[in-house]
Amino acid sequence: MDYSIKEKALADKVPIIKDGGLAFLLSYIRDNDVKSILELGTAVGYSSSQMAMISRDIHIDTLEKDQKMYDQAINNIINQGLSEQISVHFGPIEEYRTTKMYDLIFVDAAKAQYPRYLEQFLPNLKDEGAMVFDNMVFHGLIYEVEKIGNRNTRSLVRKINRFRETVQKDNRFDIIFYDNVGDGILLLRRRNT
């Protein structure tokens, strides 16, 4: 495994998936024979590269709106010989449209937009597919919202908690929270109707 992307991202303070969350994600992909993935939030291409390395049969579309991150991701993916498997799309996630269907949609982007991303990309999820959301405990802050001093952070954490509550009540899905994995993982599957 090539850790240089990870090490550089950590040194540059680029938010990337925690080791536990990545291990969960890679295990899910292997166990469920996932071949097509949509990733919301490329950053420097660390998680998409790790997913693509599982199998040459995996193809990933990944979305990034930050020019600097996008450029780094392209370079990292080319340097690892993964450009045949990973397509990095530049632009705001909200503006991305596709008719492709995916086995897995991995969401690791603007946390406040998780409800929007769920509705936007649910039509692109295969019936037997799953959506995985990262940062669902947000550094443990979801448990102590009122202690958060920064108003913007408190507002964001409240939005994450609202999303957690809303999705639990949504009878379209079977959900499992893995709060002790990485920074908190939500696994969401469409219910068979």
C-alpha positions as CSV (number, residue, x, y, z in Angstrom):
1,M,0.0,0.0,0.0
2,D,1.3,3.4,-0.9
3,Y,1.1,5.8,2.1
4,S,2.8,8.8,0.5
5,I,-0.6,10.3,-0.5
6,K,-1.9,9.8,3.1
7,E,1.2,11.2,4.7
8,K,1.3,14.3,2.5
9,A,-2.5,14.8,3.0
10,L,-2.0,14.6,6.8
11,A,1.0,17.0,6.7
12,D,-1.0,19.5,4.6
13,K,-4.0,19.1,6.9
14,V,-6.2,17.8,4.1
15,P,-9.2,16.0,5.6
16,I,-9.1,12.3,4.5
17,I,-10.9,9.3,5.8
18,K,-9.7,7.8,9.0
19,D,-8.0,4.4,9.0
20,G,-11.0,2.7,10.7
21,G,-13.5,4.2,8.2
22,L,-11.3,3.2,5.3
23,A,-10.9,-0.4,6.5
24,F,-14.7,-0.6,6.8
25,L,-15.2,0.8,3.3
26,L,-12.6,-1.5,1.7
27,S,-14.1,-4.5,3.5
28,Y,-17.6,-3.6,2.4
29,I,-16.4,-3.3,-1.3
30,R,-14.7,-6.7,-1.1
31,D,-17.6,-8.5,0.7
32,N,-20.2,-7.1,-1.6
33,D,-18.4,-7.4,-4.9
34,V,-18.7,-3.7,-5.6
35,K,-17.6,-2.7,-9.1
36,S,-19.1,0.8,-9.7
37,I,-18.6,3.6,-7.2
38,L,-19.5,7.2,-7.0
39,E,-17.5,9.2,-4.5
40,L,-18.6,12.7,-3.4
41,G,-15.5,14.5,-2.3
42,T,-12.3,13.5,-3.9
43,A,-9.8,15.6,-1.9
44,V,-6.4,14.4,-3.0
45,G,-7.6,11.0,-4.3
46,Y,-6.6,9.0,-1.3
47,S,-9.8,7.0,-0.7
48,S,-10.6,6.5,-4.3
49,S,-7.1,5.2,-5.0
50,Q,-7.4,2.8,-2.1
51,M,-10.8,1.6,-3.4
52,A,-9.5,1.2,-6.9
53,M,-6.5,-0.9,-5.8
54,I,-8.9,-3.7,-4.6
55,S,-9.6,-4.8,-8.1
56,R,-8.9,-3.8,-11.7
57,D,-12.7,-4.3,-12.3
58,I,-13.6,-1.4,-10.1
59,H,-14.4,1.9,-11.7
60,I,-14.9,5.1,-9.7
61,D,-16.4,8.5,-10.6
62,T,-15.3,11.0,-8.0
63,L,-16.3,14.7,-7.7
64,E,-14.2,17.6,-6.5
65,K,-14.9,21.3,-6.6
66,D,-11.6,22.7,-5.3
67,Q,-9.1,23.3,-8.1
68,K,-6.0,22.6,-6.0
69,M,-7.4,19.4,-4.6
70,Y,-8.6,18.3,-8.1
71,D,-5.1,18.9,-9.6
72,Q,-3.4,16.9,-6.8
73,A,-5.9,14.1,-7.1
74,I,-5.3,13.9,-10.9
75,N,-1.5,13.7,-10.3
76,N,-1.8,11.1,-7.5
77,I,-4.1,8.9,-9.6
78,I,-1.9,9.1,-12.7
79,N,1.2,8.4,-10.6
80,Q,-0.4,5.3,-9.2
81,G,-1.4,4.0,-12.6
82,L,-5.1,4.2,-11.7
83,S,-6.4,6.7,-14.3
84,E,-8.1,3.9,-16.3
85,Q,-10.2,3.1,-13.2
86,I,-10.8,6.5,-11.6
87,S,-12.5,9.5,-13.4
88,V,-12.2,12.7,-11.4
89,H,-14.9,15.3,-12.3
90,F,-14.3,18.9,-11.5
91,G,-17.1,21.1,-10.2
92,P,-19.7,21.5,-7.5
93,I,-21.3,18.2,-6.5
94,E,-24.7,19.9,-6.6
95,E,-24.3,20.5,-10.3
96,Y,-23.2,17.0,-11.3
97,R,-25.7,14.9,-13.2
98,T,-25.3,11.4,-14.5
99,T,-27.5,8.5,-15.6
100,K,-25.0,5.9,-14.4
101,M,-26.0,3.5,-11.7
102,Y,-23.7,2.6,-8.9
103,D,-23.2,-0.3,-6.5
104,L,-21.8,2.1,-3.9
105,I,-22.1,5.8,-3.3
106,F,-19.5,7.1,-0.8
107,V,-20.2,10.5,0.6
108,D,-17.4,12.4,2.3
109,A,-18.0,16.0,1.3
110,A,-19.8,19.0,2.8
111,K,-21.5,17.5,5.9
112,A,-24.3,20.1,6.0
113,Q,-25.3,19.0,2.5
114,Y,-25.7,15.2,3.3
115,P,-29.5,15.4,3.1
116,R,-29.3,17.0,-0.3
117,Y,-26.8,14.6,-1.6
118,L,-28.9,11.7,-0.4
119,E,-31.9,12.8,-2.5
120,Q,-29.8,14.0,-5.4
121,F,-27.9,10.7,-5.9
122,L,-30.4,8.1,-4.6
123,P,-31.8,7.7,-8.2
124,N,-28.2,6.6,-9.2
125,L,-28.0,3.8,-6.6
126,K,-28.7,0.3,-7.8
127,D,-31.5,-1.5,-6.0
128,E,-29.0,-3.7,-4.1
129,G,-26.5,-0.9,-3.7
130,A,-25.6,1.1,-0.6
131,M,-24.6,4.6,0.4
132,V,-21.9,5.2,2.9
133,F,-21.6,8.5,4.7
134,D,-18.4,9.4,6.6
135,N,-17.9,11.8,9.6
136,M,-21.2,10.9,11.3
137,V,-19.9,11.5,14.8
138,F,-17.7,14.5,13.7
139,H,-14.8,14.0,16.1
140,G,-17.2,13.1,18.8
141,L,-18.9,16.5,18.8
142,I,-22.4,15.1,18.1
143,Y,-22.5,14.0,21.7
144,E,-21.8,17.4,23.2
145,V,-23.3,20.0,20.9
146,E,-24.0,22.6,23.6
147,K,-20.3,22.6,24.7
148,I,-19.1,23.6,21.3
149,G,-17.8,27.2,21.5
150,N,-17.6,28.0,17.8
151,R,-21.0,29.0,16.5
152,N,-20.4,27.7,12.9
153,T,-19.1,24.3,14.2
154,R,-22.1,24.0,16.6
155,S,-24.4,24.8,13.6
156,L,-22.7,22.1,11.5
157,V,-22.9,19.5,14.2
158,R,-26.6,20.2,14.7
159,K,-27.2,19.6,11.0
160,I,-25.3,16.3,11.2
161,N,-27.5,15.3,14.2
162,R,-30.7,16.3,12.3
163,F,-29.6,14.2,9.3
164,R,-29.0,11.3,11.7
165,E,-32.4,11.7,13.2
166,T,-34.2,12.2,9.9
167,V,-32.6,9.2,8.2
168,Q,-33.5,6.9,11.1
169,K,-37.2,7.8,10.6
170,D,-37.1,7.3,6.8
171,N,-38.8,4.0,6.1
172,R,-37.2,3.9,2.6
173,F,-34.0,2.7,4.1
174,D,-32.3,0.1,6.3
175,I,-29.6,1.9,8.1
176,I,-26.7,1.0,10.4
177,F,-24.6,3.5,12.3
178,Y,-21.0,2.5,13.1
179,D,-20.2,5.3,15.5
180,N,-17.1,3.6,16.7
181,V,-15.6,3.2,13.2
182,G,-13.3,5.9,12.0
183,D,-15.1,9.2,12.5
184,G,-18.5,7.5,12.4
185,I,-19.9,5.7,9.4
186,L,-23.5,5.4,8.3
187,L,-24.4,2.5,6.0
188,L,-27.7,3.0,4.2
189,R,-29.5,0.5,1.9
190,R,-32.8,0.9,0.1
191,R,-35.5,-1.3,1.6
192,N,-37.0,-3.9,-0.6
193,T,-40.6,-2.9,-1.2
